[in-house]
Amino acid sequence: MTENATVPADFAESDRVAARLYTDPEIFEREMTQIFERSWVWVAHESELAQPGNFKSTYVGRQPVIVTRDRKGTLHTMLNRCRHRGASLCEKPSGKANGFTCPYHAWSYGLDGKLRGIPYPDGYEGVLEKGELSLKKLRTESYGGMVFATFAEDGESLEDFLGDAKLWIDRFMKQGGGYPIKVLGKHQFKFRGNWKIQLENTTDGYHFPIVHRSWMASVDAETADMMSFMTDPSAITHALGNGHSVMQMVPEHSDLDVDDGTEPLQARFDHVVAELSKTLDEAQVRKVVRAMHGTGFNLNLFPNVSMSAAFFRVLRPISVNETLIEHVAIGPDGPPELDIVNRERLRIHEHFQGPFGFGTPDDAEGWDRVQRGAHGGPDLPILVNRGLAREKASPEGWPTSHVTDETGMRAAYAQWKEMMGDD
């Protein structure tokens, strides 16, 4: 660690970071402006805004926003703040509306954020121009159904920011089995720790068999065998640039379109196969059922969303030592015959990610402990050096090492360092 470090960027090195990155309120405040207000931050999946008039309220960093689809189908992200006196316009998490009216003085706005009406306008003659008082809008772009927004009015496009991660987004969406992906449901919880502790977790294969022993003991042998990647040399993690990384736990399920037909479908899904076979042909049934567990990789998109196996995990920093996590279950958006598939996918989701599941509560306990422990020995660094010596470039040029190595964390902190050093 740099002994004379004076700016936050100096607290992150290639193999370690300072513990104060989890505990220092001043660093947290700088992260909110230098990372969350300059990056592309995930705000929605397009299926949540399928129809004109659909809206979703969420956050970019700590700033409340509303995401909408207007009458022309265009997506918008706008500050959830009336231009008059600053009241929030929408407190509902989602819904359908013609526009938004401030409950305080009834200033009303369209789905595109334009100021439409002001009660008793005679008091504003000569002092107010409605065209200048639209809601503050963020740049909004989407890729593969994933909607992102940024306060940065200039700078790179979303596609440039995602870079090589786009290939993995495309692959992730193949778990629809030939159908689009839609959000099935979600739940959220808070943990008592810094947001970067969760960011590190998604491509941290090292913790899996230790933290998730109870989950491993609760699943059938076929599922457990699929997750036995700790000693599989083909299970690897890539750094994809711009802080993004992908951890391939089940490499043979990385591209679900690649299937030689020899892998048997899990016996636990025999009833699903029997039901689907009434209306779908054998190839379609195999494609949908083979994707029941999602893809065989976790994709981490810096700074706030991961696409993990069969769900999205979204983080929202609340304070230096508190983070909100939202787990979003997804499934194929197909005909009613697929309802049985999505019911099974929800049961799988609940088994690991659900509030009474076997996986997430154990993760959250570990995250809490990291935060508490980081207050001890503040001069001792947090190590992210596992596998550094065996990291090599893949044929694509991506820094790559075993799935248990900390390549993903190093990728995230390299991006963190670059953004925190950019004053």
Salt bridges, closest charged atoms under 4 A:
ASP15 OD1 - ARG16 NE 3.30
ASP24 OD2 - ARG20 NH2 2.65
GLU29 OE1 - ARG62 NH2 2.53
GLU31 OE2 - LYS196 NZ 2.69
GLU46 OE1 - ARG69 NH2 3.49
GLU48 OE1 - LYS56 NZ 3.23
GLU48 OE2 - LYS186 NZ 2.38
ASP70 OD2 - HIS76 NE2 2.70
ASP112 OD1 - ARG116 NH2 3.31
GLU141 OE2 - ARG139 NH2 3.59
ASP204 OD2 - HIS207 ND1 3.61
ASP220 OD2 - ARG268 NH1 3.59
ASP255 OD1 - LYS174 NZ 2.80
ASP257 OD2 - LYS174 NZ 3.22
ASP257 OD1 - LYS287 NZ 3.83
ASP259 OD2 - ARG286 NE 2.67
ASP259 OD1 - ARG290 NE 3.79
GLU263 OE2 - HIS253 NE2 2.91
GLU263 OE1 - ARG290 NE 3.12
GLU275 OE1 - LYS278 NZ 3.20
ASP333 OD1 - LYS182 NZ 3.99
GLU344 OE2 - HIS271 NE2 2.87
GLU350 OE1 - ARG347 NE 2.83
ASP363 OD1 - HIS207 NE2 3.24
ASP363 OD1 - HIS212 NE2 3.17
GLU365 OE2 - ARG369 NE 2.75
ASP368 OD2 - ARG192 NH2 3.29
GLU391 OE1 - ARG410 NH2 2.70
ASP405 OD1 - ARG386 NE 3.63
ASP405 OD1 - ARG390 NH2 2.76
ASP423 OD1 - ARG30 NH2 2.95
